[in-house]
Structure formats: structure tokens, C-alpha cells
């Protein structure tokens, strides 16, 4: 079973995304801050990361850049999820190294499809 790490400080969004991923057949880990996320990524090496941008501590853009610049973690697909949903936000998120960008609220079927596609490649 593949493991997804959901990094989200909003309890409502974190629980919703976790529920969608469980239904999609994933084991789910969660983190509420950038620092907690990095700790879990380094210890547990999830198969995919769903990452909010606005987080306490380190923001999602910084985490994404750092993970993609590190040989041990650059292969892990990152899906940025944010209420910031303009085309410029998406462009900037992908420029930081994200493999996909989803605006909130997240569509349950879309997030599962995107993650499964990323894990196949």
C-alpha cells in the first residue's frame, strides 16, 4: 500500500483529504506544519506528498523547493493544494518544483486520479 503525507494546518481540509485518500487505497500520514512535515518525510519517506502552501513555520513553496533540490527526496511527487487558485499561483507552484497543483476545495476524484498518475510515472 502506498503512503501519502498530507501537510495541512486546517483540520477540516486535512480530514477531508485524508478521507479521500483512504477511499483511494492509500495509507495516510499527516503533518500540521512545515517542520513536522520535514521530520516525517526524512524519517518515513512517503510515496507522495500533498502540501498546503500557507503553513505555520516553513511554507509549502520552500518545502517543495528544498525537497526537489535534495537527491534523497527529489523523486517524491508533490501535489500543492491551496486556496490560492489563480493561474499565476499555479504557475508559481509548478515553478517551485511541484508535480501538480490543485485549488481548494479539492475534488475527491481528481486528487486520486492525479496522485495515481504521478505514482505510475
Short mmCIF file of the C-alpha atoms (twelve columns), coordinates in Angstrom:
data_MODEL
# 
_entry.id   MODEL 
# 
loop_
_atom_site.group_PDB 
_atom_site.id 
_atom_site.type_symbol 
_atom_site.label_atom_id 
_atom_site.label_alt_id 
_atom_site.label_comp_id 
_atom_site.label_asym_id 
_atom_site.label_seq_id 
_atom_site.Cartn_x 
_atom_site.Cartn_y 
_atom_site.Cartn_z 
_atom_site.pdbx_PDB_model_num 
ATOM 1   C CA . UNK A 1   0.000   0.000  0.000   1 
ATOM 2   C CA . UNK A 2   1.389   3.382  -0.991  1 
ATOM 3   C CA . UNK A 3   1.770   6.084  1.637   1 
ATOM 4   C CA . UNK A 4   0.673   9.695  1.238   1 
ATOM 5   C CA . UNK A 5   1.686   12.525 3.559   1 
ATOM 6   C CA . UNK A 6   -0.935  15.257 3.883   1 
ATOM 7   C CA . UNK A 7   0.617   18.516 5.100   1 
ATOM 8   C CA . UNK A 8   -2.261  20.794 6.033   1 
ATOM 9   C CA . UNK A 9   -2.860  23.091 9.014   1 
ATOM 10  C CA . UNK A 10  -6.648  23.287 8.535   1 
ATOM 11  C CA . UNK A 11  -8.274  20.421 10.422  1 
ATOM 12  C CA . UNK A 12  -11.275 20.419 8.067   1 
ATOM 13  C CA . UNK A 13  -9.171  20.241 4.895   1 
ATOM 14  C CA . UNK A 14  -6.730  17.727 6.405   1 
ATOM 15  C CA . UNK A 15  -9.548  15.381 7.433   1 
ATOM 16  C CA . UNK A 16  -11.304 15.681 4.062   1 
ATOM 17  C CA . UNK A 17  -8.158  14.971 2.035   1 
ATOM 18  C CA . UNK A 18  -7.238  12.106 4.375   1 
ATOM 19  C CA . UNK A 19  -10.698 10.586 3.892   1 
ATOM 20  C CA . UNK A 20  -10.430 10.852 0.085   1 
ATOM 21  C CA . UNK A 21  -7.012  9.201  0.099   1 
ATOM 22  C CA . UNK A 22  -8.134  6.365  2.386   1 
ATOM 23  C CA . UNK A 23  -11.013 5.690  -0.018  1 
ATOM 24  C CA . UNK A 24  -8.470  5.707  -2.847  1 
ATOM 25  C CA . UNK A 25  -6.491  2.932  -1.162  1 
ATOM 26  C CA . UNK A 26  -3.655  4.930  0.396   1 
ATOM 27  C CA . UNK A 27  -2.100  4.750  3.835   1 
ATOM 28  C CA . UNK A 28  -2.144  8.350  5.099   1 
ATOM 29  C CA . UNK A 29  0.232   10.240 7.371   1 
ATOM 30  C CA . UNK A 30  -0.453  13.833 8.380   1 
ATOM 31  C CA . UNK A 31  1.515   16.895 9.447   1 
ATOM 32  C CA . UNK A 32  0.263   20.306 10.561  1 
ATOM 33  C CA . UNK A 33  3.404   22.404 9.994   1 
ATOM 34  C CA . UNK A 34  6.354   22.606 7.663   1 
ATOM 35  C CA . UNK A 35  8.776   21.439 10.322  1 
ATOM 36  C CA . UNK A 36  6.627   18.427 11.245  1 
ATOM 37  C CA . UNK A 37  6.333   17.569 7.545   1 
ATOM 38  C CA . UNK A 38  10.109  17.593 7.022   1 
ATOM 39  C CA . UNK A 39  10.609  15.410 10.075  1 
ATOM 40  C CA . UNK A 40  8.118   12.812 8.778   1 
ATOM 41  C CA . UNK A 41  9.474   12.970 5.225   1 
ATOM 42  C CA . UNK A 42  13.029  12.343 6.411   1 
ATOM 43  C CA . UNK A 43  12.012  9.510  8.750   1 
ATOM 44  C CA . UNK A 44  9.260   7.777  6.776   1 
ATOM 45  C CA . UNK A 45  9.820   8.642  3.075   1 
ATOM 46  C CA . UNK A 46  6.188   8.767  1.876   1 
ATOM 47  C CA . UNK A 47  5.405   7.845  -1.735  1 
ATOM 48  C CA . UNK A 48  3.605   11.144 -2.402  1 
ATOM 49  C CA . UNK A 49  3.160   14.465 -0.578  1 
ATOM 50  C CA . UNK A 50  0.018   16.632 -0.630  1 
ATOM 51  C CA . UNK A 51  1.254   20.016 0.513   1 
ATOM 52  C CA . UNK A 52  -0.598  23.169 1.525   1 
ATOM 53  C CA . UNK A 53  1.209   26.436 0.752   1 
ATOM 54  C CA . UNK A 54  0.238   28.563 3.744   1 
ATOM 55  C CA . UNK A 55  1.547   26.703 6.801   1 
ATOM 56  C CA . UNK A 56  2.869   27.662 10.216  1 
ATOM 57  C CA . UNK A 57  6.658   27.821 10.086  1 
ATOM 58  C CA . UNK A 58  8.057   26.838 6.708   1 
ATOM 59  C CA . UNK A 59  5.671   27.467 3.824   1 
ATOM 60  C CA . UNK A 60  4.822   24.909 1.156   1 
ATOM 61  C CA . UNK A 61  6.813   26.655 -1.583  1 
ATOM 62  C CA . UNK A 62  10.017  26.492 0.496   1 
ATOM 63  C CA . UNK A 63  9.430   22.864 1.446   1 
ATOM 64  C CA . UNK A 64  8.772   21.961 -2.183  1 
ATOM 65  C CA . UNK A 65  11.942  23.709 -3.413  1 
ATOM 66  C CA . UNK A 66  14.072  22.090 -0.709  1 
ATOM 67  C CA . UNK A 67  12.708  18.586 -1.324  1 
ATOM 68  C CA . UNK A 68  13.193  18.851 -5.087  1 
ATOM 69  C CA . UNK A 69  16.771  20.107 -4.578  1 
ATOM 70  C CA . UNK A 70  17.704  17.141 -2.363  1 
ATOM 71  C CA . UNK A 71  18.764  13.905 -4.112  1 
ATOM 72  C CA . UNK A 72  17.119  11.666 -1.478  1 
ATOM 73  C CA . UNK A 73  13.689  13.300 -1.858  1 
ATOM 74  C CA . UNK A 74  13.564  14.815 -5.360  1 
ATOM 75  C CA . UNK A 75  11.796  11.714 -6.743  1 
ATOM 76  C CA . UNK A 76  8.804   12.047 -4.358  1 
ATOM 77  C CA . UNK A 77  5.819   13.543 -6.233  1 
ATOM 78  C CA . UNK A 78  4.449   16.715 -4.639  1 
ATOM 79  C CA . UNK A 79  0.897   17.961 -5.133  1 
ATOM 80  C CA . UNK A 80  0.467   21.532 -3.934  1 
ATOM 81  C CA . UNK A 81  -3.051  22.237 -2.628  1 
ATOM 82  C CA . UNK A 82  -4.096  25.775 -1.845  1 
ATOM 83  C CA . UNK A 83  -6.923  28.269 -1.702  1 
ATOM 84  C CA . UNK A 84  -4.622  30.366 -3.909  1 
ATOM 85  C CA . UNK A 85  -6.084  29.189 -7.197  1 
ATOM 86  C CA . UNK A 86  -5.237  31.755 -9.881  1 
ATOM 87  C CA . UNK A 87  -3.278  30.791 -12.983 1 
ATOM 88  C CA . UNK A 88  -0.306  32.769 -11.617 1 
ATOM 89  C CA . UNK A 89  -0.472  30.799 -8.344  1 
ATOM 90  C CA . UNK A 90  -0.473  27.523 -10.287 1 
ATOM 91  C CA . UNK A 91  2.389   28.721 -12.497 1 
ATOM 92  C CA . UNK A 92  4.449   29.733 -9.463  1 
ATOM 93  C CA . UNK A 93  3.717   26.461 -7.641  1 
ATOM 94  C CA . UNK A 94  4.838   24.362 -10.594 1 
ATOM 95  C CA . UNK A 95  7.916   26.565 -10.974 1 
ATOM 96  C CA . UNK A 96  8.870   25.650 -7.372  1 
ATOM 97  C CA . UNK A 97  9.072   22.009 -8.465  1 
ATOM 98  C CA . UNK A 98  5.570   20.743 -7.674  1 
ATOM 99  C CA . UNK A 99  4.369   17.891 -9.874  1 
ATOM 100 C CA . UNK A 100 0.741   19.082 -9.725  1 
ATOM 101 C CA . UNK A 101 -1.284  21.976 -8.301  1 
ATOM 102 C CA . UNK A 102 -4.865  21.664 -7.073  1 
ATOM 103 C CA . UNK A 103 -7.022  24.536 -5.852  1 
ATOM 104 C CA . UNK A 104 -9.173  24.029 -2.753  1 
ATOM 105 C CA . UNK A 105 -11.736 22.766 -2.218  1 
ATOM 106 C CA . UNK A 106 -10.198 19.601 -3.620  1 
ATOM 107 C CA . UNK A 107 -12.286 17.355 -5.857  1 
ATOM 108 C CA . UNK A 108 -12.031 13.810 -4.389  1 
ATOM 109 C CA . UNK A 109 -11.878 12.022 -7.735  1 
ATOM 110 C CA . UNK A 110 -9.411  14.482 -9.232  1 
ATOM 111 C CA . UNK A 111 -6.894  14.225 -6.395  1 
ATOM 112 C CA . UNK A 112 -6.924  10.413 -6.526  1 
ATOM 113 C CA . UNK A 113 -6.548  10.407 -10.321 1 
ATOM 114 C CA . UNK A 114 -3.655  12.880 -10.227 1 
ATOM 115 C CA . UNK A 115 -1.816  11.031 -7.462  1 
ATOM 116 C CA . UNK A 116 -2.202  7.650  -9.157  1 
ATOM 117 C CA . UNK A 117 -0.967  9.144  -12.440 1 
ATOM 118 C CA . UNK A 118 2.067   10.649 -10.701 1 
ATOM 119 C CA . UNK A 119 2.920   7.368  -8.993  1 
ATOM 120 C CA . UNK A 120 2.815   5.492  -12.320 1 
ATOM 121 C CA . UNK A 121 5.403   7.769  -13.920 1 
# 
